[in-house]
Amino acid sequence: MHGHGNLKLPSGVHADLAEAMRAQHEHDFVSARRLLKRHLDAHPGDPQALLVLSAVEAATGHWSRARASCAPLSTQMPDWIVAACLGQVASGEDEIRATLSILENIPEDHTDASALWARDIKSELKHRLAHRQWRPHAPHQSQAEDVQKNNAQQISPR
């Protein structure tokens, strides 16, 4: 592997997943998605890969695909991990409030990476709720579509 900085990966992580995590860390989302898909073909339902894939899809504005990546986790993971996964794409006040109510159940004694990540999502959602920052797009739109709409609105006369 080349030029990937000092990102330390958990032991026991498969090569495609490790490389996908590095690519995600470097914001190379196209490579990350390709590697995650390949890993999931070989290891269907891998919860770590699904969480990373959901984050990649959310980072690239593919909200419905991010949600779909979270769905299989509901049978494998605690509710608060599933809620944190879905919290990345929570769009409205009711959805954020419902997600936060589940995230209140993160066990205090959990200090592993999953719990820290879920607490970060919880903090972000609390901030968005306090500042009334909703995602302004429908779940099927991509980030590119949002940028195009914003650019068109800025260009059009008022």
MOSUL-V126238 format. One record per helix or strand of 2 or more residues. SS is the DSSP state (A for helix, B for strand). FROM is the first residue (numbers start at 1). TO is the last residue. If there is no record, write none. Layout:
<<SS;FROM;TO> <SS;FROM;TO>>
This chain:
<<A;15;25> <A;29;42> <A;47;59> <A;63;75> <A;79;87> <A;93;103> <A;113;130> <A;143;155>>
